Amino acid sequence: MKKTIPIVAGLVLLLSGCITVHERPASDRNVVMAYFMGGEVAPDMPVEFLTHICYAFANVHEDGTVHLESDSDAENLDKLTALKAKNPQLKVLLSIGGWGWSKYFSNAALTAAARKGFIDSAMGIVTRHKLDGLDIDWEYPGQRGDGNVFRPEDKKNFTLLLKELRKGLDTLPDGRNRQLTVATGGFKLYLVKTEPRKFEKYVDYVNIMTYDFSGFGGKFTGHHTNLKHSPADTHNGQSGVNAVEDHIAAGIPANKLVLGCAFYGKGWEGGVDAGGTGLFAPVDNASSKAFGASYAQLVDGYIGKNGYDRYWDEASQAPYLWNAERRTFVTYDDEESVAAKCAYARRRGLAGAMFWEYHGDKDNRLLKAIYNTLAKPNSD
């Protein structure tokens, strides 16, 4: 998802040949990266607030090759690249995999021949649609994910796949600088099952999915995309800050890290203990069901409406909704929380912020809060 600039010394000699080692591009000081999942590409899309768009998703087939599955994908990619007329610095990348289409990533990375098939097919899409690179969203190497094929060999093969992708992108015949990014899990096991200290040299940015920390099925409510961990949360230690520090400790430079924001809410509809305001409360899952809504839907029908009171957890730097009558708890990101995330990203020297998913914020409230805090000129 980023434009690549070689480090001083330019090339590092590896066993397979000379491959450019990528550091964070100096020109992209404050990344604002949108994941864009299908849907209509509006001609007035506010790309002036964005540095990157990751189009989601291409699928990985059983033979390891990469394919666009929707009839509208090719047209959408071309429309997105056309928006560079409004923002010449915009980078448009193809995101591969995701939660639903990572089933055969392990096959794609297993052998040199399989990796070549994956890379050749991915390069073909990049070339045909004049894209700026690729985002690899394998969920997750060495783990089952959504019923995926997985193997112990995924750990080293993930590194090999990124290494060979980097070489493929750098040697495309048109001479353009292409970008390679990865979307990583916001939990420690992801870092144990991969080789961050090895693979980071081949990518420009590492996009941490700092959301879905909690949700329906858990015995207690909690935040799903909180920046910090609250001492009051005795059931789930995950947070954006913890994920960032874990990534840095695993060997990824801070200035390659991109912090995730959620343009959607999730929670428990009914069944939450009636005491208090619903935060970190016990849940009767037998009488509860999953709640999900985009931020736009929350603004239209929930926040401060229809019995849903908005609260702010100062310790976690996260908002939540509580409907006492319906015993429903909703966790989400809003303008205050994404601004807090972006302020933290600046203080910690991170590359910037990304979000899932663009269509969840129809009035661009969250996007503008991210831009104004993180990337607006002279915002220091």
C-alpha positions in Angstrom: 0.0 0.0 0.0 2.9 2.3 -0.1 5.4 3.8 -2.4 8.8 2.3 -2.0 12.1 4.0 -1.6 15.3 1.9 -1.2 17.4 2.4 1.9 20.9 3.6 1.8 22.9 0.9 0.1 19.9 0.2 -2.0 20.2 -3.5 -2.5 20.9 -6.3 -0.1 22.4 -9.5 -1.6 20.2 -12.5 -0.7 20.5 -16.1 -1.7 18.0 -15.7 -4.4 19.5 -12.6 -5.8 19.3 -8.9 -5.3 16.1 -7.7 -3.8 15.3 -4.1 -2.8 14.9 -3.7 1.0 12.1 -1.3 1.6 11.9 1.4 4.3 9.0 3.7 4.9 8.6 6.1 2.0 9.6 9.6 3.1 7.0 11.2 0.9 4.1 9.4 2.7 4.8 10.9 6.2 1.2 10.4 7.4 -0.6 7.5 5.8 -4.4 7.6 5.6 -5.3 4.2 4.0 -8.8 3.1 3.1 -9.9 -0.5 2.6 -12.6 -0.4 -0.1 -14.7 -3.5 -0.5 -16.6 -3.5 -3.7 -19.6 -1.3 -4.0 -19.9 1.8 -6.2 -16.9 4.0 -6.9 -18.4 7.5 -6.7 -16.7 10.1 -8.9 -16.7 12.5 -6.0 -15.0 10.1 -3.6 -12.9 12.4 -1.3 -9.5 11.1 -2.3 -7.9 14.3 -1.2 -8.1 12.9 2.3 -6.4 9.6 1.4 -2.9 8.4 0.6 -3.9 4.8 -0.2 -6.9 2.7 -1.3 -6.7 -1.0 -0.9 -9.4 -2.7 -3.0 -10.8 -5.8 -1.3 -10.6 -8.6 -2.2 -9.0 -10.8 -4.8 -9.4 -14.5 -4.2 -6.7 -17.2 -3.9 -7.8 -20.4 -5.7 -6.8 -24.0 -4.7 -4.0 -24.0 -7.2 -2.6 -20.8 -5.6 -3.5 -18.4 -8.4 -5.1 -15.0 -7.8 -8.4 -14.1 -9.3 -10.9 -11.2 -9.4 -14.2 -12.8 -8.6 -16.8 -10.1 -9.1 -17.9 -8.8 -12.6 -17.5 -5.3 -11.3 -13.9 -5.6 -9.9 -12.1 -4.7 -13.1 -14.3 -1.7 -13.7 -13.9 -0.6 -10.1 -10.2 -0.8 -10.2 -10.1 1.3 -13.3 -12.4 3.9 -11.7 -10.2 4.1 -8.6 -7.0 4.6 -10.5 -8.8 7.3 -12.6 -9.3 9.2 -9.3 -5.6 9.9 -9.3 -6.4 12.8 -11.6 -7.8 14.5 -8.4 -4.9 13.3 -6.2 -1.8 12.3 -8.2 -0.1 11.0 -5.0 -2.9 8.5 -4.4 -1.8 4.8 -4.4 -4.3 2.1 -5.4 -3.5 -1.4 -4.3 -5.2 -4.8 -4.7 -5.8 -6.5 -1.4 -5.7 -10.3 -1.6 -7.4 -12.7 0.7 -9.2 -11.3 3.7 -11.2 -13.4 6.2 -13.3 -15.2 3.6 -10.7 -15.8 0.8 -7.6 -16.9 2.6 -8.4 -20.6 2.4 -5.7 -21.5 0.0 -2.9 -19.1 0.9 -1.0 -21.9 2.4 -1.1 -23.8 -0.9 0.0 -20.6 -2.8 3.1 -20.2 -0.5 4.0 -23.9 -0.2 6.5 -24.4 -3.0 8.6 -22.3 -5.4 6.3 -23.3 -8.3 3.1 -22.4 -6.4 4.6 -19.1 -5.3 5.4 -18.3 -8.9 1.9 -19.1 -10.0 0.5 -16.8 -7.3 3.0 -14.0 -8.2 2.5 -14.2 -11.9 -1.3 -14.1 -11.6 -1.2 -11.2 -9.1 1.3 -9.3 -11.3 -1.0 -9.7 -14.3 -3.8 -7.9 -12.4 -1.4 -5.2 -11.3 -0.2 -4.6 -14.8 -3.6 -4.7 -16.5 -5.1 -2.2 -14.2 -2.1 0.0 -13.7 -2.1 -0.5 -9.9 0.5 0.7 -7.5 1.0 -2.6 -5.7 -0.4 -5.3 -3.5 -1.7 -5.8 0.0 -1.4 -9.3 1.4 -4.2 -10.1 3.8 -3.6 -13.7 4.8 -5.8 -14.5 7.7 -3.8 -16.2 9.1 -0.5 -18.0 8.4 -0.2 -21.1 10.5 -3.8 -20.8 11.8 -7.2 -22.1 10.7 -9.0 -18.8 10.4 -12.2 -19.3 8.5 -11.7 -23.0 7.9 -8.5 -22.5 5.9 -5.8 -24.9 4.9 -2.8 -24.3 7.2 0.5 -25.8 7.8 3.5 -25.4 10.2 5.5 -24.5 7.1 3.4 -21.3 6.7 5.7 -19.5 9.0 8.7 -19.5 6.7 6.7 -19.8 3.5 4.9 -16.5 4.3 8.3 -14.8 4.4 9.4 -16.5 1.2 6.2 -15.4 -0.5 6.7 -11.7 0.5 10.4 -11.9 -0.6 9.5 -13.2 -4.0 6.6 -10.8 -4.4 8.9 -7.9 -3.6 11.3 -9.1 -6.3 8.4 -9.5 -8.8 7.1 -6.0 -8.1 10.5 -4.4 -8.4 11.2 -6.1 -11.7 8.0 -5.3 -13.6 9.1 -4.1 -17.0 7.5 -0.6 -16.8 10.0 0.6 -14.2 7.4 2.0 -11.8 7.9 1.7 -8.1 5.3 -0.6 -6.7 4.3 -1.0 -3.1 3.8 -4.1 -1.0 1.9 -4.2 2.3 0.6 -6.8 4.7 -2.5 -6.7 7.0 -1.5 -8.3 10.3 -3.5 -9.6 13.2 -3.7 -7.4 16.3 -2.8 -10.3 18.6 0.5 -12.0 19.7 -0.1 -15.4 18.2 0.0 -13.8 14.7 3.6 -12.7 15.5 4.5 -16.1 16.8 3.2 -17.9 13.7 5.2 -15.6 11.3 8.7 -14.1 11.1 8.2 -10.3 11.5 11.9 -9.5 11.8 12.5 -11.3 8.5 9.5 -10.3 6.5 9.3 -6.6 7.4 12.3 -5.8 5.1 10.2 -6.7 2.0 7.2 -4.6 2.8 6.6 -0.9 2.9 3.9 -0.8 5.6 2.4 -3.3 8.1 -1.3 -2.6 8.6 -2.4 -3.9 12.1 -6.0 -4.9 12.3 -6.6 -3.4 15.7 -10.3 -4.2 15.8 -12.5 -7.3 16.5 -10.9 -7.6 19.9 -14.2 -8.7 21.3 -17.7 -9.4 20.2 -20.7 -11.7 20.3 -19.9 -15.1 21.8 -17.8 -13.8 24.6 -19.1 -14.2 28.2 -18.5 -10.5 28.9 -19.0 -7.3 26.9 -15.9 -5.3 25.9 -14.4 -2.9 23.4 -13.6 -4.3 20.0 -11.3 -1.5 18.8 -10.0 0.3 21.9 -6.7 2.2 21.8 -5.7 1.4 25.3 -6.4 -1.4 27.8 -8.5 -0.5 30.8 -7.6 -2.0 34.2 -11.3 -2.6 34.7 -11.2 -5.1 31.8 -10.2 -8.3 33.5 -11.2 -10.6 30.6 -9.4 -9.3 27.5 -6.0 -7.6 27.4 -6.0 -6.6 23.8 -5.7 -3.0 22.7 -4.3 -1.0 19.9 -1.3 0.1 22.0 -0.5 -3.4 23.0 -0.7 -4.6 19.4 1.7 -1.8 18.3 4.2 -2.5 21.1 4.1 -6.3 20.4 4.8 -5.6 16.7 7.7 -3.4 17.6 9.1 -5.9 20.0 8.8 -8.5 17.3 11.2 -6.5 15.1 9.0 -4.2 12.9 10.1 -0.6 12.9 7.5 1.8 14.3 7.5 4.0 11.2 6.3 1.1 9.1 3.2 0.4 11.3 -0.3 1.6 10.3 -2.9 1.6 13.1 -6.4 0.2 12.3 -9.7 2.0 12.8 -13.1 0.5 12.6 -15.9 2.1 10.6 -18.4 -0.3 12.1 -19.9 -1.3 15.4 -20.6 -4.7 16.9 -21.9 -6.1 20.1 -24.6 -8.0 22.0 -28.3 -7.4 21.3 -30.1 -8.4 24.5 -28.8 -10.6 27.3 -26.4 -8.2 28.9 -26.5 -7.9 32.7 -28.8 -5.0 33.6 -26.5 -3.4 36.2 -24.3 -0.4 35.4 -23.9 0.8 31.8 -23.2 -2.5 30.1 -19.4 -2.2 29.9 -17.4 -5.4 30.8 -20.7 -6.9 32.0 -21.7 -10.6 32.0 -23.7 -11.8 29.0 -26.3 -14.5 28.8 -25.5 -15.7 25.3 -28.6 -18.0 25.2 -30.8 -14.9 25.2 -28.5 -12.6 23.2 -27.7 -12.3 19.5 -24.9 -10.7 17.5 -25.2 -7.0 16.7 -23.6 -5.3 13.8 -23.9 -1.9 12.1 -21.9 0.5 10.1 -20.9 3.8 11.7 -23.3 5.6 9.4 -26.1 3.3 10.6 -25.1 4.0 14.2 -25.3 7.8 13.6 -28.6 7.6 11.9 -30.5 5.3 14.3 -28.6 4.6 17.5 -26.1 7.2 19.0 -28.2 9.2 21.4 -31.4 7.9 19.8 -34.0 5.2 20.5 -32.8 4.5 24.0 -29.1 4.1 23.0 -26.9 6.3 25.3 -23.4 7.1 24.3 -20.6 6.7 26.9 -16.9 7.3 26.8 -14.4 5.0 28.5 -11.5 7.3 29.3 -9.2 4.5 30.3 -9.7 2.7 27.0 -10.1 5.8 24.9 -13.2 4.2 23.3 -16.9 5.0 23.1 -19.8 2.5 23.6 -23.6 2.5 23.5 -25.9 1.1 26.1 -29.6 0.5 25.9 -30.8 -0.4 29.4 -34.3 -1.3 28.3 -33.1 -3.7 25.6 -30.0 -4.7 27.5 -28.0 -4.2 24.4 -24.3 -3.1 24.3 -22.5 -1.8 21.2 -18.8 -1.2 20.8 -17.5 1.0 17.9 -15.1 3.8 16.8 -16.3 7.4 16.5 -14.7 10.8 15.7 -13.3 11.1 19.2 -11.7 7.7 19.3 -10.2 7.8 15.8 -8.7 11.2 16.6 -7.2 9.7 19.8 -5.7 6.8 17.8 -4.2 9.2 15.2 -2.8 11.5 17.9 -1.2 8.4 19.5 0.2 7.3 16.1 1.9 10.7 15.6 3.4 10.6 19.1 4.6 7.0 18.7 6.2 7.7 15.3 3.9 5.3 13.4 3.3 5.6 9.7 -0.4 6.5 10.0 -3.8 4.9 10.1 -6.0 2.7 8.0 -9.6 1.7 8.3 -12.1 -1.0 7.5 -14.2 -0.2 5.6 -14.7 3.0 3.4 -18.5 2.5 2.8 -19.3 2.5 6.6 -18.8 6.3 6.9 -21.2 7.8 4.3 -20.7 11.4 5.5 -16.9 11.1 5.8 -17.1 12.1 9.5 -14.5 9.5 10.6 -12.3 10.0 7.6 -12.2 13.8 8.2 -11.3 13.2 11.8 -8.4 11.0 10.8 -7.2 13.4 8.2 -7.5 16.4 10.5 -5.6 14.8 13.3 -3.0 12.8 11.3 -2.4 14.2 7.9 -3.7 17.7 7.5 -0.8 20.0 6.5 0.6 22.0 9.5 -1.5 19.9 11.9 1.5 19.7 14.2 
